[in-house]
Each structure stands twice: as C-alpha cells, then as structure tokens.
Amino acid sequence: MSASDDLSKLSDRAAKAEKGWRRLATIVYRDPENVCERLALYVTQTHGADSSAWAQRVREDRKGVPRAVIAEDLRIESARVSAIDGAVAATPYLIALIPGYLAYVRQQGRMVLRTAALYDRDPRALESAAELLALRGVHPTVDAARSGLVAVRDVPMPEKPTGRRPWRTWVSSIYELGVLGGFPVRSLR
C-alpha cells in the first residue's frame, strides 16, 4: 500500500467523522428537548449493523470463549476508549469539550449495542434504544423510554430554529446529556 493510499483512507475517515459530528450537532441544536431520545435512535441506526457484524465476527474468532468473558473484555476496552475521550473533553481547550463528550457518549452507546448483539438481540431495534436510555438513567423504566422514543421517532426532526431558545431549555438539555453520559447530575437537582 502506498503513502497516497494511506492518505486517501485517512482523508475518507476524517470526512466521515466530520459528517458524523455535524449530524450529532444538528440533533443537539435542533431538538434539545428530546436530545437523548434522538441520540439513542441515531446510535442504533448508525451503529446497529456494525454491532451485529462485530458480534458475529468476535464469536467466530473466539469460539469456545464464554459470552460473559467477551462482554467483560468489551467493557474494559470501552472504558479505556471512554477514558481517552474523557481526557480530550477535560483539556483546557473549551472547543474540545463538546466533541470529546459526544465521543464518550457514542462509545458508551456502541458498547451497549455490541453487548446486545453479543447476546443475540437486535441492536437496531427500538427495544435496544429503550434499554440504552433506561440503563443510562434517562428514563426510569424501559417502558417509559420506549414511549419517549416512539413519540420522537414518529415526529420529523424540527427545522432550524428562527429565534433563540430559553436558557432553561439548554440547561435541561445539558442536564439530560449528563445523565445519559453517566455523570452524577441527579444529585444536583
């Protein structure tokens, strides 16, 4: 493989990552009231098929290894990657905070979807997104999360707002994102 091929692959990955970040930013900006539900639906749509392929590949590569051991290895690897993302978010450069945090949340969602696929659950199903939200504490039960997801899924993404939203909307949205990310923000209310 030549240096130009490596550069081309790197450029493709960077373009794909930029497109992903733009999509996440659009979700957060256009629908802050339902940000966690929208992000859960987005993660299941974008990482569901990859999670199923990963589970199939890892079960073939690690035949005879109990699923619980594979899940534990996944948890450890996800924690390692999340720690790196968290370190990026904690840099003194404020501009790195939001992308670093969203990368952390994305990694945690991907871990949940891969674990579901490892145990023969469909990570693209609405149920997987509902379990993700309930597991992270955004909703108290899977049923409540499912109801929230259905309400959001059946409504198209809002258009770009024409005016400023109240601070209360953004504070609430940031609070919910903190809950989704596993920060101990429940104690702040």
N, C-alpha and C positions, 0 to 999 in steps of 0.2 A: 504494500500500500504506500502510495506516495504522500509527500507532505501536503500536496494540494487536495488529495482525497481526505486527509485528516482535517484540514482547514475547512473543507466543504461540509463535512459531518458536524464539526463544531459550530459552524455558521447555521446549519439547519437546526441543531439543538437549541442554539441561542434564539433563533426566530420562533421556534415552538414554545420556548419558555416565556418569551415576551408576549406572545399571543395568549398564553395561559394566564399570565399576570394581568393583562388587560381585561380578560374575561372576569377574573376574580374582582378586580377593582370596579368593573361595571356592576357586578352583582351587589357589592357593598354600597356603592354610591346610589344606585337606582332604587334599591329596596332595603333600606336599613331596618325597616320594621320587621322584616322576615328574613334577615340575613342568614341566620343559622339554618333555617329550612332550605333556603335557596342554595347555600353552600353544600349541604348534605346531598341534595338532589344532583348538584353539579359533580360532586366527588363520585357518587355512584354511577353517573353517566360516563364520566371520563376515565375512571379507574376500575370500573366493574369488570370489563372484559379482560383487562390486563391482570387483574387479581385472579380471575378464573384460570387464565393461562399460566400464571405463576404457580398456583396451587397444583395444577396438573403436572407441570414441569418438576416441581420440588418433590412431589410424591413419587415420580418416576426416578428421579436422581437419588432419592434417599429411601429406596424400598427397604422395608423392614424396620424403619425408624418410626416409633410411635408418633402420632399426630401431636400429642401434647409436647413432645420434645421439639418438634419442628415449630410449633406455636411459641414455645419459650424462646427459641433461637430468634424467631421473628420479632418477638417483644424486645429482646436485648438489642438487636440490630436497629429497630425503630427508635428505641430510646437513645442509642448512640447518634443516629442521624438527627433526631429531635434536639439533642444537646448541642449539636453543631449549629442547627438553625436557631436555637435559643441564644447561643453565643453571638451569632450575627445580629439578632434582634437587640441584644444588650450593648452593642457598640455605641460609642459616643455620637455616632452619626445618626441623627434622627431619621434621615431618609431610609436607613436600613431597617428601621423598626417594623414598619408595616409588612414589607416583603418577607422579612425574617419570621415574623409571627405567622403570616399566612402559610409559609413553607412548613412551619411547625404543625399547624392545624391540618394541612394537607397530608403530612406524613402520618399523623395520628389516624386520620380517616382511612388512609391506604392500609395501615396495619389492621384496622378493624375489618375492612373489606377482604383482605387476604386471609385473615383468620376465619371469616365466614366461609370463604371459598374452600379453605383447607378442610372444613368440616361439612362439605357438600351443600352449602347454602348458596343461593344465587346472589352475588354481591350487587347485581344490577336491580334487584327487586326493591320495591318501595319498603318492604319489611326491613331490609338491611339498613336503609337510611333511617327508618324509625328507631331501630335498635341502636344505631350510632348516636342519635340525639338523646335517647333515654340513657344510654351508657355514659355519655359525657355529662348528663345532668341538666340538659337544656329543657327537657320535659320530664315530669315526674314518672311517667309510665310510657310503655311502648304504644299503648292505645292513644294517649294524648299526643304523642309525637306523630303517629300515623295520621290523626285528624288534622294536625297542623300542616303536615306535608301535602295531604290531599287538597286542602284549601289553597295552598300556594301553587301546587302543581297545575291546578285547573285554571289558574289566572296567569295571563302572559306577563312577562317582565314589564314593569312600569317604564314609561318613556322617561327621558332625561328631564329632571325637574326644571321648572321655569323660574322658581324662586328658591330662596334659602329655606331649609328646614329648621325647625326649632332646635335649640341645643338639647332639649330633653330627648328628642328622637335619637340624636347621635350618642348621647350618654347611655341611653338604654341599649342601643346597638352595640356599643363598645362593651358594656356590661355582659350582654349575651355572648359576644365573641370571647370574652374572658371565661365564661362558664364553659363554652364549647372547647376552649383550649385547655381546660383543667386548672385554671388559676383559682385560688381560694377566694373568689369575689363574693360568694354567698354571705360571708361573714361581714361584708361591707354594708349590706342593706339592713 
